[in-house]
Amino acid sequence: MRLIYHPDAELELIDAARFYEDRVQGLGRQFLDASDDGVSLIQAAPSSSASLKTM
């Protein structure tokens, strides 16, 4: 399944990675890798994750 981020969420993810990378070299990449790992877990077993209802 292909994941498409909302543009605002994608910008926030990139900004967070830059923030971490500015503090410690390589930490931004670790942050993005951890995010990818989490997304992969959800995609592998979507029913095992909590769902949120929007208003």
CHARMM internal coordinates of N, CA and C (Angstrom, degrees):
IC EDIT
DIST 1 N 1 CA 1.4492
DIST 1 CA 1 C 1.5355
ANGL 1 N 1 CA 1 C 108.08
DIST 1 C 2 N 1.2890
ANGL 1 CA 1 C 2 N 115.70
DIHE 1 N 1 CA 1 C 2 N 136.18
DIST 2 N 2 CA 1.4574
ANGL 1 C 2 N 2 CA 121.51
DIHE 1 CA 1 C 2 N 2 CA 179.41
DIST 2 CA 2 C 1.5262
ANGL 2 N 2 CA 2 C 109.08
DIHE 1 C 2 N 2 CA 2 C -89.51
DIST 2 C 3 N 1.3179
ANGL 2 CA 2 C 3 N 115.93
DIHE 2 N 2 CA 2 C 3 N 131.20
DIST 3 N 3 CA 1.4617
ANGL 2 C 3 N 3 CA 121.15
DIHE 2 CA 2 C 3 N 3 CA 179.94
DIST 3 CA 3 C 1.5199
ANGL 3 N 3 CA 3 C 109.18
DIHE 2 C 3 N 3 CA 3 C -96.32
DIST 3 C 4 N 1.3126
ANGL 3 CA 3 C 4 N 115.71
DIHE 3 N 3 CA 3 C 4 N 131.76
DIST 4 N 4 CA 1.4649
ANGL 3 C 4 N 4 CA 121.25
DIHE 3 CA 3 C 4 N 4 CA 175.81
DIST 4 CA 4 C 1.5184
ANGL 4 N 4 CA 4 C 107.57
DIHE 3 C 4 N 4 CA 4 C -119.94
DIST 4 C 5 N 1.3234
ANGL 4 CA 4 C 5 N 115.51
DIHE 4 N 4 CA 4 C 5 N 120.11
DIST 5 N 5 CA 1.4596
ANGL 4 C 5 N 5 CA 120.73
DIHE 4 CA 4 C 5 N 5 CA 178.45
DIST 5 CA 5 C 1.5241
ANGL 5 N 5 CA 5 C 110.27
DIHE 4 C 5 N 5 CA 5 C -84.31
DIST 5 C 6 N 1.3097
ANGL 5 CA 5 C 6 N 116.24
DIHE 5 N 5 CA 5 C 6 N 144.25
DIST 6 N 6 CA 1.4641
ANGL 5 C 6 N 6 CA 120.65
DIHE 5 CA 5 C 6 N 6 CA 169.08
DIST 6 CA 6 C 1.5272
ANGL 6 N 6 CA 6 C 106.10
DIHE 5 C 6 N 6 CA 6 C -61.19
DIST 6 C 7 N 1.3268
ANGL 6 CA 6 C 7 N 119.11
DIHE 6 N 6 CA 6 C 7 N 139.99
DIST 7 N 7 CA 1.4695
ANGL 6 C 7 N 7 CA 120.73
DIHE 6 CA 6 C 7 N 7 CA -177.77
DIST 7 CA 7 C 1.5286
ANGL 7 N 7 CA 7 C 113.91
DIHE 6 C 7 N 7 CA 7 C -52.98
DIST 7 C 8 N 1.3276
ANGL 7 CA 7 C 8 N 117.49
DIHE 7 N 7 CA 7 C 8 N -39.18
DIST 8 N 8 CA 1.4716
ANGL 7 C 8 N 8 CA 120.04
DIHE 7 CA 7 C 8 N 8 CA 179.25
DIST 8 CA 8 C 1.5310
ANGL 8 N 8 CA 8 C 111.19
DIHE 7 C 8 N 8 CA 8 C -67.35
DIST 8 C 9 N 1.3274
ANGL 8 CA 8 C 9 N 116.28
DIHE 8 N 8 CA 8 C 9 N -39.01
DIST 9 N 9 CA 1.4697
ANGL 8 C 9 N 9 CA 120.10
DIHE 8 CA 8 C 9 N 9 CA 179.03
DIST 9 CA 9 C 1.5204
ANGL 9 N 9 CA 9 C 110.73
DIHE 8 C 9 N 9 CA 9 C -67.21
DIST 9 C 10 N 1.3196
ANGL 9 CA 9 C 10 N 116.28
DIHE 9 N 9 CA 9 C 10 N -39.56
DIST 10 N 10 CA 1.4668
ANGL 9 C 10 N 10 CA 120.29
DIHE 9 CA 9 C 10 N 10 CA 178.85
DIST 10 CA 10 C 1.5287
ANGL 10 N 10 CA 10 C 110.82
DIHE 9 C 10 N 10 CA 10 C -63.40
DIST 10 C 11 N 1.3355
ANGL 10 CA 10 C 11 N 116.90
DIHE 10 N 10 CA 10 C 11 N -43.61
DIST 11 N 11 CA 1.4604
ANGL 10 C 11 N 11 CA 120.36
DIHE 10 CA 10 C 11 N 11 CA 177.59
DIST 11 CA 11 C 1.5224
ANGL 11 N 11 CA 11 C 111.81
DIHE 10 C 11 N 11 CA 11 C -62.76
DIST 11 C 12 N 1.3281
ANGL 11 CA 11 C 12 N 116.46
DIHE 11 N 11 CA 11 C 12 N -39.75
DIST 12 N 12 CA 1.4621
ANGL 11 C 12 N 12 CA 120.50
DIHE 11 CA 11 C 12 N 12 CA 179.04
DIST 12 CA 12 C 1.5315
ANGL 12 N 12 CA 12 C 110.84
DIHE 11 C 12 N 12 CA 12 C -65.50
DIST 12 C 13 N 1.3191
ANGL 12 CA 12 C 13 N 117.00
DIHE 12 N 12 CA 12 C 13 N -39.84
DIST 13 N 13 CA 1.4644
ANGL 12 C 13 N 13 CA 121.33
DIHE 12 CA 12 C 13 N 13 CA 177.70
DIST 13 CA 13 C 1.5275
ANGL 13 N 13 CA 13 C 110.63
DIHE 12 C 13 N 13 CA 13 C -63.64
DIST 13 C 14 N 1.3187
ANGL 13 CA 13 C 14 N 116.95
DIHE 13 N 13 CA 13 C 14 N -45.04
DIST 14 N 14 CA 1.4720
ANGL 13 C 14 N 14 CA 121.39
DIHE 13 CA 13 C 14 N 14 CA 178.62
DIST 14 CA 14 C 1.5185
ANGL 14 N 14 CA 14 C 110.75
DIHE 13 C 14 N 14 CA 14 C -64.24
DIST 14 C 15 N 1.3250
ANGL 14 CA 14 C 15 N 117.06
DIHE 14 N 14 CA 14 C 15 N -43.70
DIST 15 N 15 CA 1.4729
ANGL 14 C 15 N 15 CA 120.54
DIHE 14 CA 14 C 15 N 15 CA 178.63
DIST 15 CA 15 C 1.5266
ANGL 15 N 15 CA 15 C 111.37
DIHE 14 C 15 N 15 CA 15 C -60.81
DIST 15 C 16 N 1.3304
ANGL 15 CA 15 C 16 N 116.38
DIHE 15 N 15 CA 15 C 16 N -41.12
DIST 16 N 16 CA 1.4617
ANGL 15 C 16 N 16 CA 119.86
DIHE 15 CA 15 C 16 N 16 CA 179.15
DIST 16 CA 16 C 1.5292
ANGL 16 N 16 CA 16 C 110.48
DIHE 15 C 16 N 16 CA 16 C -64.85
DIST 16 C 17 N 1.3228
ANGL 16 CA 16 C 17 N 117.13
DIHE 16 N 16 CA 16 C 17 N -42.17
DIST 17 N 17 CA 1.4636
ANGL 16 C 17 N 17 CA 120.44
DIHE 16 CA 16 C 17 N 17 CA 178.62
DIST 17 CA 17 C 1.5275
ANGL 17 N 17 CA 17 C 110.71
DIHE 16 C 17 N 17 CA 17 C -62.55
DIST 17 C 18 N 1.3073
ANGL 17 CA 17 C 18 N 116.76
DIHE 17 N 17 CA 17 C 18 N -41.39
DIST 18 N 18 CA 1.4800
ANGL 17 C 18 N 18 CA 120.03
DIHE 17 CA 17 C 18 N 18 CA 177.56
DIST 18 CA 18 C 1.5257
ANGL 18 N 18 CA 18 C 110.86
DIHE 17 C 18 N 18 CA 18 C -63.91
DIST 18 C 19 N 1.3267
ANGL 18 CA 18 C 19 N 116.66
DIHE 18 N 18 CA 18 C 19 N -41.04
DIST 19 N 19 CA 1.4585
ANGL 18 C 19 N 19 CA 121.31
DIHE 18 CA 18 C 19 N 19 CA 178.38
DIST 19 CA 19 C 1.5273
ANGL 19 N 19 CA 19 C 109.90
DIHE 18 C 19 N 19 CA 19 C -56.73
DIST 19 C 20 N 1.3282
ANGL 19 CA 19 C 20 N 116.28
DIHE 19 N 19 CA 19 C 20 N -50.41
DIST 20 N 20 CA 1.4652
ANGL 19 C 20 N 20 CA 119.92
DIHE 19 CA 19 C 20 N 20 CA -179.40
DIST 20 CA 20 C 1.5199
ANGL 20 N 20 CA 20 C 111.93
DIHE 19 C 20 N 20 CA 20 C -66.20
DIST 20 C 21 N 1.3063
ANGL 20 CA 20 C 21 N 117.30
DIHE 20 N 20 CA 20 C 21 N -38.60
DIST 21 N 21 CA 1.4640
ANGL 20 C 21 N 21 CA 121.07
DIHE 20 CA 20 C 21 N 21 CA -179.43
DIST 21 CA 21 C 1.5273
ANGL 21 N 21 CA 21 C 110.87
DIHE 20 C 21 N 21 CA 21 C -66.21
DIST 21 C 22 N 1.3303
ANGL 21 CA 21 C 22 N 116.86
DIHE 21 N 21 CA 21 C 22 N -34.11
DIST 22 N 22 CA 1.4727
ANGL 21 C 22 N 22 CA 120.87
DIHE 21 CA 21 C 22 N 22 CA 177.78
DIST 22 CA 22 C 1.5223
ANGL 22 N 22 CA 22 C 111.71
DIHE 21 C 22 N 22 CA 22 C -66.35
DIST 22 C 23 N 1.3187
ANGL 22 CA 22 C 23 N 116.83
DIHE 22 N 22 CA 22 C 23 N -24.87
DIST 23 N 23 CA 1.4595
ANGL 22 C 23 N 23 CA 120.25
DIHE 22 CA 22 C 23 N 23 CA -178.99
DIST 23 CA 23 C 1.5203
ANGL 23 N 23 CA 23 C 112.56
DIHE 22 C 23 N 23 CA 23 C -88.09
DIST 23 C 24 N 1.3139
ANGL 23 CA 23 C 24 N 116.26
DIHE 23 N 23 CA 23 C 24 N -43.14
DIST 24 N 24 CA 1.4668
ANGL 23 C 24 N 24 CA 121.10
DIHE 23 CA 23 C 24 N 24 CA -178.69
DIST 24 CA 24 C 1.5296
ANGL 24 N 24 CA 24 C 107.97
DIHE 23 C 24 N 24 CA 24 C -142.63
DIST 24 C 25 N 1.3145
ANGL 24 CA 24 C 25 N 116.57
DIHE 24 N 24 CA 24 C 25 N 124.00
DIST 25 N 25 CA 1.4572
ANGL 24 C 25 N 25 CA 120.59
DIHE 24 CA 24 C 25 N 25 CA 179.82
DIST 25 CA 25 C 1.5349
ANGL 25 N 25 CA 25 C 109.89
DIHE 24 C 25 N 25 CA 25 C -59.22
DIST 25 C 26 N 1.3164
ANGL 25 CA 25 C 26 N 115.42
DIHE 25 N 25 CA 25 C 26 N 129.02
DIST 26 N 26 CA 1.4511
ANGL 25 C 26 N 26 CA 121.55
DIHE 25 CA 25 C 26 N 26 CA -180.00
DIST 26 CA 26 C 1.5152
ANGL 26 N 26 CA 26 C 114.24
DIHE 25 C 26 N 26 CA 26 C 93.45
DIST 26 C 27 N 1.3291
ANGL 26 CA 26 C 27 N 117.67
DIHE 26 N 26 CA 26 C 27 N -16.42
DIST 27 N 27 CA 1.4603
ANGL 26 C 27 N 27 CA 120.64
DIHE 26 CA 26 C 27 N 27 CA -177.77
DIST 27 CA 27 C 1.5291
ANGL 27 N 27 CA 27 C 111.83
DIHE 26 C 27 N 27 CA 27 C -70.56
DIST 27 C 28 N 1.3215
ANGL 27 CA 27 C 28 N 117.12
DIHE 27 N 27 CA 27 C 28 N -32.85
DIST 28 N 28 CA 1.4610
ANGL 27 C 28 N 28 CA 120.18
DIHE 27 CA 27 C 28 N 28 CA 176.37
DIST 28 CA 28 C 1.5156
ANGL 28 N 28 CA 28 C 111.33
DIHE 27 C 28 N 28 CA 28 C -62.66
DIST 28 C 29 N 1.3300
ANGL 28 CA 28 C 29 N 116.57
DIHE 28 N 28 CA 28 C 29 N -42.06
DIST 29 N 29 CA 1.4657
ANGL 28 C 29 N 29 CA 121.55
DIHE 28 CA 28 C 29 N 29 CA 177.78
DIST 29 CA 29 C 1.5216
ANGL 29 N 29 CA 29 C 110.19
DIHE 28 C 29 N 29 CA 29 C -65.02
DIST 29 C 30 N 1.3363
ANGL 29 CA 29 C 30 N 117.33
DIHE 29 N 29 CA 29 C 30 N -41.15
DIST 30 N 30 CA 1.4636
ANGL 29 C 30 N 30 CA 120.54
DIHE 29 CA 29 C 30 N 30 CA 178.24
DIST 30 CA 30 C 1.5300
ANGL 30 N 30 CA 30 C 110.55
DIHE 29 C 30 N 30 CA 30 C -61.95
DIST 30 C 31 N 1.3223
ANGL 30 CA 30 C 31 N 116.05
DIHE 30 N 30 CA 30 C 31 N -39.55
DIST 31 N 31 CA 1.4593
ANGL 30 C 31 N 31 CA 121.07
DIHE 30 CA 30 C 31 N 31 CA 178.60
DIST 31 CA 31 C 1.5301
ANGL 31 N 31 CA 31 C 110.34
DIHE 30 C 31 N 31 CA 31 C -62.48
DIST 31 C 32 N 1.3327
ANGL 31 CA 31 C 32 N 117.18
DIHE 31 N 31 CA 31 C 32 N -46.93
DIST 32 N 32 CA 1.4612
ANGL 31 C 32 N 32 CA 120.56
DIHE 31 CA 31 C 32 N 32 CA 179.96
DIST 32 CA 32 C 1.5302
ANGL 32 N 32 CA 32 C 111.03
DIHE 31 C 32 N 32 CA 32 C -65.66
DIST 32 C 33 N 1.3251
ANGL 32 CA 32 C 33 N 117.36
DIHE 32 N 32 CA 32 C 33 N -38.50
DIST 33 N 33 CA 1.4661
ANGL 32 C 33 N 33 CA 120.44
DIHE 32 CA 32 C 33 N 33 CA 177.04
DIST 33 CA 33 C 1.5262
ANGL 33 N 33 CA 33 C 110.79
DIHE 32 C 33 N 33 CA 33 C -62.38
DIST 33 C 34 N 1.3239
ANGL 33 CA 33 C 34 N 117.08
DIHE 33 N 33 CA 33 C 34 N -42.41
DIST 34 N 34 CA 1.4698
ANGL 33 C 34 N 34 CA 120.97
DIHE 33 CA 33 C 34 N 34 CA 178.71
DIST 34 CA 34 C 1.5300
ANGL 34 N 34 CA 34 C 110.45
DIHE 33 C 34 N 34 CA 34 C -64.48
DIST 34 C 35 N 1.3212
ANGL 34 CA 34 C 35 N 116.32
DIHE 34 N 34 CA 34 C 35 N -39.37
DIST 35 N 35 CA 1.4593
ANGL 34 C 35 N 35 CA 120.47
DIHE 34 CA 34 C 35 N 35 CA 177.20
DIST 35 CA 35 C 1.5283
ANGL 35 N 35 CA 35 C 110.18
DIHE 34 C 35 N 35 CA 35 C -63.16
DIST 35 C 36 N 1.3267
ANGL 35 CA 35 C 36 N 116.99
DIHE 35 N 35 CA 35 C 36 N -45.83
DIST 36 N 36 CA 1.4655
ANGL 35 C 36 N 36 CA 121.25
DIHE 35 CA 35 C 36 N 36 CA 178.10
DIST 36 CA 36 C 1.5291
ANGL 36 N 36 CA 36 C 111.20
DIHE 35 C 36 N 36 CA 36 C -60.80
DIST 36 C 37 N 1.3289
ANGL 36 CA 36 C 37 N 116.66
DIHE 36 N 36 CA 36 C 37 N -40.41
DIST 37 N 37 CA 1.4681
ANGL 36 C 37 N 37 CA 120.54
DIHE 36 CA 36 C 37 N 37 CA 178.24
DIST 37 CA 37 C 1.5259
ANGL 37 N 37 CA 37 C 110.88
DIHE 36 C 37 N 37 CA 37 C -60.96
DIST 37 C 38 N 1.3198
ANGL 37 CA 37 C 38 N 116.22
DIHE 37 N 37 CA 37 C 38 N -43.23
DIST 38 N 38 CA 1.4648
ANGL 37 C 38 N 38 CA 120.48
DIHE 37 CA 37 C 38 N 38 CA 179.00
DIST 38 CA 38 C 1.5175
ANGL 38 N 38 CA 38 C 111.90
DIHE 37 C 38 N 38 CA 38 C -63.54
DIST 38 C 39 N 1.3190
ANGL 38 CA 38 C 39 N 116.41
DIHE 38 N 38 CA 38 C 39 N -43.63
DIST 39 N 39 CA 1.4644
ANGL 38 C 39 N 39 CA 120.80
DIHE 38 CA 38 C 39 N 39 CA 178.58
DIST 39 CA 39 C 1.5263
ANGL 39 N 39 CA 39 C 109.94
DIHE 38 C 39 N 39 CA 39 C -63.22
DIST 39 C 40 N 1.3300
ANGL 39 CA 39 C 40 N 117.06
DIHE 39 N 39 CA 39 C 40 N -41.29
DIST 40 N 40 CA 1.4663
ANGL 39 C 40 N 40 CA 120.67
DIHE 39 CA 39 C 40 N 40 CA 179.53
DIST 40 CA 40 C 1.5239
ANGL 40 N 40 CA 40 C 111.44
DIHE 39 C 40 N 40 CA 40 C -61.74
DIST 40 C 41 N 1.3238
ANGL 40 CA 40 C 41 N 116.81
DIHE 40 N 40 CA 40 C 41 N -40.37
DIST 41 N 41 CA 1.4698
ANGL 40 C 41 N 41 CA 120.19
DIHE 40 CA 40 C 41 N 41 CA 177.24
DIST 41 CA 41 C 1.5258
ANGL 41 N 41 CA 41 C 111.53
DIHE 40 C 41 N 41 CA 41 C -62.40
DIST 41 C 42 N 1.3107
ANGL 41 CA 41 C 42 N 116.20
DIHE 41 N 41 CA 41 C 42 N -42.70
DIST 42 N 42 CA 1.4673
ANGL 41 C 42 N 42 CA 120.53
DIHE 41 CA 41 C 42 N 42 CA 179.58
DIST 42 CA 42 C 1.5212
ANGL 42 N 42 CA 42 C 110.38
DIHE 41 C 42 N 42 CA 42 C -65.67
DIST 42 C 43 N 1.3415
ANGL 42 CA 42 C 43 N 116.65
DIHE 42 N 42 CA 42 C 43 N -42.14
DIST 43 N 43 CA 1.4628
ANGL 42 C 43 N 43 CA 119.58
DIHE 42 CA 42 C 43 N 43 CA 179.87
DIST 43 CA 43 C 1.5299
ANGL 43 N 43 CA 43 C 111.63
DIHE 42 C 43 N 43 CA 43 C -66.68
DIST 43 C 44 N 1.3235
ANGL 43 CA 43 C 44 N 117.42
DIHE 43 N 43 CA 43 C 44 N -33.81
DIST 44 N 44 CA 1.4585
ANGL 43 C 44 N 44 CA 121.11
DIHE 43 CA 43 C 44 N 44 CA -179.24
DIST 44 CA 44 C 1.5247
ANGL 44 N 44 CA 44 C 111.87
DIHE 43 C 44 N 44 CA 44 C -71.10
DIST 44 C 45 N 1.3060
ANGL 44 CA 44 C 45 N 116.81
DIHE 44 N 44 CA 44 C 45 N -32.25
DIST 45 N 45 CA 1.4717
ANGL 44 C 45 N 45 CA 120.85
DIHE 44 CA 44 C 45 N 45 CA -178.01
DIST 45 CA 45 C 1.5249
ANGL 45 N 45 CA 45 C 109.74
DIHE 44 C 45 N 45 CA 45 C -144.06
DIST 45 C 46 N 1.3104
ANGL 45 CA 45 C 46 N 118.18
DIHE 45 N 45 CA 45 C 46 N 70.38
DIST 46 N 46 CA 1.4604
ANGL 45 C 46 N 46 CA 120.56
DIHE 45 CA 45 C 46 N 46 CA -174.07
DIST 46 CA 46 C 1.5165
ANGL 46 N 46 CA 46 C 114.88
DIHE 45 C 46 N 46 CA 46 C -60.89
DIST 46 C 47 N 1.3132
ANGL 46 CA 46 C 47 N 117.98
DIHE 46 N 46 CA 46 C 47 N -29.08
DIST 47 N 47 CA 1.4666
ANGL 46 C 47 N 47 CA 119.65
DIHE 46 CA 46 C 47 N 47 CA -178.30
DIST 47 CA 47 C 1.5289
ANGL 47 N 47 CA 47 C 111.91
DIHE 46 C 47 N 47 CA 47 C -76.92
DIST 47 C 48 N 1.3297
ANGL 47 CA 47 C 48 N 117.95
DIHE 47 N 47 CA 47 C 48 N -10.02
DIST 48 N 48 CA 1.4534
ANGL 47 C 48 N 48 CA 120.43
DIHE 47 CA 47 C 48 N 48 CA 179.03
DIST 48 CA 48 C 1.5278
ANGL 48 N 48 CA 48 C 112.60
DIHE 47 C 48 N 48 CA 48 C -86.47
DIST 48 C 49 N 1.3196
ANGL 48 CA 48 C 49 N 116.16
DIHE 48 N 48 CA 48 C 49 N -6.10
DIST 49 N 49 CA 1.4693
ANGL 48 C 49 N 49 CA 121.10
DIHE 48 CA 48 C 49 N 49 CA -178.56
DIST 49 CA 49 C 1.5168
ANGL 49 N 49 CA 49 C 110.05
DIHE 48 C 49 N 49 CA 49 C -103.11
DIST 49 C 50 N 1.3020
ANGL 49 CA 49 C 50 N 114.88
DIHE 49 N 49 CA 49 C 50 N 151.76
DIST 50 N 50 CA 1.4635
ANGL 49 C 50 N 50 CA 119.76
DIHE 49 CA 49 C 50 N 50 CA 177.71
DIST 50 CA 50 C 1.5249
ANGL 50 N 50 CA 50 C 109.14
DIHE 49 C 50 N 50 CA 50 C -70.04
DIST 50 C 51 N 1.3028
ANGL 50 CA 50 C 51 N 116.08
DIHE 50 N 50 CA 50 C 51 N 144.89
DIST 51 N 51 CA 1.4546
ANGL 50 C 51 N 51 CA 119.72
DIHE 50 CA 50 C 51 N 51 CA 174.99
DIST 51 CA 51 C 1.5124
ANGL 51 N 51 CA 51 C 109.32
DIHE 50 C 51 N 51 CA 51 C -108.89
DIST 51 C 52 N 1.3084
ANGL 51 CA 51 C 52 N 114.57
DIHE 51 N 51 CA 51 C 52 N 148.97
DIST 52 N 52 CA 1.4661
ANGL 51 C 52 N 52 CA 120.41
DIHE 51 CA 51 C 52 N 52 CA -179.75
DIST 52 CA 52 C 1.5051
ANGL 52 N 52 CA 52 C 108.86
DIHE 51 C 52 N 52 CA 52 C -109.91
DIST 52 C 53 N 1.3006
ANGL 52 CA 52 C 53 N 115.34
DIHE 52 N 52 CA 52 C 53 N 138.19
DIST 53 N 53 CA 1.4544
ANGL 52 C 53 N 53 CA 120.06
DIHE 52 CA 52 C 53 N 53 CA 175.71
DIST 53 CA 53 C 1.5073
ANGL 53 N 53 CA 53 C 108.22
DIHE 52 C 53 N 53 CA 53 C -96.45
DIST 53 C 54 N 1.3197
ANGL 53 CA 53 C 54 N 116.02
DIHE 53 N 53 CA 53 C 54 N 132.08
DIST 54 N 54 CA 1.4538
ANGL 53 C 54 N 54 CA 119.66
DIHE 53 CA 53 C 54 N 54 CA 177.62
DIST 54 CA 54 C 1.5121
ANGL 54 N 54 CA 54 C 109.35
DIHE 53 C 54 N 54 CA 54 C -93.84
DIST 54 C 55 N 1.2992
ANGL 54 CA 54 C 55 N 115.11
DIHE 54 N 54 CA 54 C 55 N 154.55
DIST 55 N 55 CA 1.4664
ANGL 54 C 55 N 55 CA 120.19
DIHE 54 CA 54 C 55 N 55 CA -177.94
DIST 55 CA 55 C 1.4974
ANGL 55 N 55 CA 55 C 111.10
DIHE 54 C 55 N 55 CA 55 C -83.50
END
COOR INIT
IC SEED 1 N 1 CA 1 C
IC BUILD
